[in-house]
């Protein structure tokens, strides 16, 4: 997950649209899928708790060894590079966050997770939307391999207020 405002490009929009078209909107089909959904929700909560406690090791448990962050100029990152990025963010100690998964779709060893990230600084809040793709490892843990997040368009806020 990333924490900075970057406009969504057409490529990013179509990537998200493609994922939505491919996986559709479905509920877990099996008990194993529901167990995976529950585990991903648990891991997401651990990520949030780690961020708010400024615990870099707990944050990094969420990520695979290689990660693609679509928001960055150079999207591919090693775990070490991702760690350095988060350490810089944590050192600034600017805000806390809440991560709210809205939908988790399991497809074999991959999961598509979309939801909201609420950044809080003093009394101000900023809401982002995110999409993470997770992969189940040989150790049975789900780790994020690809992510995209973006501010909600002002036009969307206006529509929501009507």
C-alpha positions in Angstrom: 0.0 0.0 0.0 1.3 3.5 -0.7 0.5 6.7 1.0 0.8 9.7 -1.2 -1.4 11.4 -3.7 -0.8 10.4 -7.3 -3.4 10.9 -10.0 -4.6 7.7 -11.6 -3.5 7.4 -15.2 -5.5 5.9 -17.9 -3.3 2.8 -17.7 -4.0 2.4 -14.0 -7.7 2.9 -14.6 -7.8 0.3 -17.3 -5.7 -2.1 -15.2 -8.2 -1.9 -12.4 -11.1 -2.2 -14.9 -9.5 -5.3 -16.4 -9.1 -7.0 -13.0 -12.7 -6.2 -12.2 -13.9 -7.7 -15.5 -11.8 -10.8 -15.2 -12.7 -11.7 -11.7 -16.2 -10.2 -11.5 -17.9 -9.7 -8.2 -18.2 -13.0 -6.5 -18.3 -14.4 -2.9 -16.1 -17.1 -1.6 -17.1 -20.4 -3.2 -15.7 -22.8 -0.7 -14.8 -23.0 3.0 -11.2 -22.8 1.9 -11.9 -19.5 0.2 -13.6 -18.2 3.3 -10.7 -19.2 5.4 -8.4 -17.4 3.0 -10.6 -14.3 3.2 -10.5 -14.4 6.9 -6.7 -14.8 7.0 -6.2 -11.9 4.6 -8.5 -9.7 6.8 -6.4 -10.7 9.8 -3.1 -9.9 8.0 -4.5 -6.6 6.9 -5.4 -5.7 10.5 -1.8 -6.7 11.5 -0.4 -4.4 8.8 -2.6 -1.5 10.1 -1.6 -2.2 13.7 2.1 -2.4 12.7 1.9 0.9 10.8 0.2 2.7 13.7 2.7 1.3 16.2 5.5 2.2 13.9 6.7 -1.4 13.8 8.5 -1.9 10.5 8.9 -5.7 10.9 5.2 -6.1 11.4 4.4 -4.0 8.3 6.9 -6.0 6.1 5.2 -9.3 7.0 2.4 -8.2 4.6 4.8 -8.0 1.5 6.3 -10.6 -0.7 10.0 -10.5 -1.6 9.2 -8.7 -4.8 6.5 -6.1 -5.0 5.1 -3.9 -7.7 3.8 -0.5 -6.5 2.0 1.1 -9.5 2.1 4.5 -7.9 5.9 4.8 -7.9 8.0 6.0 -10.8 10.0 2.7 -10.7 7.2 0.3 -9.7 9.2 -2.9 -9.0 10.7 -3.1 -5.5 12.6 -5.6 -3.6 11.5 -6.2 0.0 14.6 -4.2 1.1 13.6 -1.2 -1.0 10.0 -1.4 0.2 11.3 -1.5 3.8 13.4 1.6 3.2 10.3 3.4 1.8 8.2 2.5 4.8 11.0 3.5 7.2 11.1 7.0 5.6 7.3 7.2 6.0 7.4 6.0 9.6 10.2 8.4 10.5 8.1 11.3 9.4 5.4 10.2 11.9 2.8 12.3 10.1 -0.3 10.2 10.4 -2.1 7.0 11.4 -4.2 4.9 9.1 -7.1 2.6 8.9 -7.3 -0.1 6.2 -10.8 -1.3 5.4 -11.0 -4.2 2.9 -14.3 -4.0 1.0 -14.0 -7.1 -1.1 -11.6 -10.1 -1.2 -11.8 -12.5 -4.1 -9.8 -15.7 -4.0 -8.7 -17.3 -7.3 -6.5 -20.3 -6.5 -3.2 -19.0 -5.0 -4.1 -15.4 -5.7 -6.3 -12.9 -4.0 -7.7 -9.6 -5.2 -8.3 -7.2 -2.4 -10.0 -3.8 -2.8 -11.0 -1.3 -0.2 -10.3 2.0 1.5 -7.4 3.5 3.3 -8.2 6.3 5.7 -5.2 8.4 6.6 -5.6 10.6 9.7 -3.4 13.5 10.6 -4.6 15.5 13.6 -8.3 15.9 12.9 -8.1 15.8 9.1 -8.8 12.6 7.2 -8.0 11.6 3.6 -9.6 8.6 2.0 -7.9 6.5 -0.6 -9.1 3.5 -2.6 -6.7 0.6 -3.0 -6.3 -2.7 -4.9 -3.8 -5.3 -3.8 -3.0 -8.6 -5.4 -1.8 -11.2 -2.9 -0.2 -14.5 -3.5 -0.3 -17.5 -1.1 3.2 -18.7 -0.4 4.6 -22.1 0.3 4.3 -21.2 4.0 0.6 -20.7 3.5 0.8 -17.0 4.2 -0.8 -14.5 1.9 1.6 -11.7 0.9 1.0 -8.7 -1.3 2.8 -8.8 -4.7 1.2 -5.8 -6.5 -0.6 -2.7 -5.4 -2.3 0.5 -6.5 -4.0 3.2 -4.5 -5.3 6.6 -5.3 -7.2 9.5 -3.9 -10.9 9.4 -4.7 -11.7 11.8 -7.6 -13.2 15.1 -6.5 -16.1 14.3 -9.0 -16.8 11.2 -7.0 -17.0 13.1 -3.8 -19.5 15.5 -5.3 -21.6 12.6 -6.5 -21.5 10.9 -3.2 -22.7 14.1 -1.4 -25.8 14.4 -3.6 
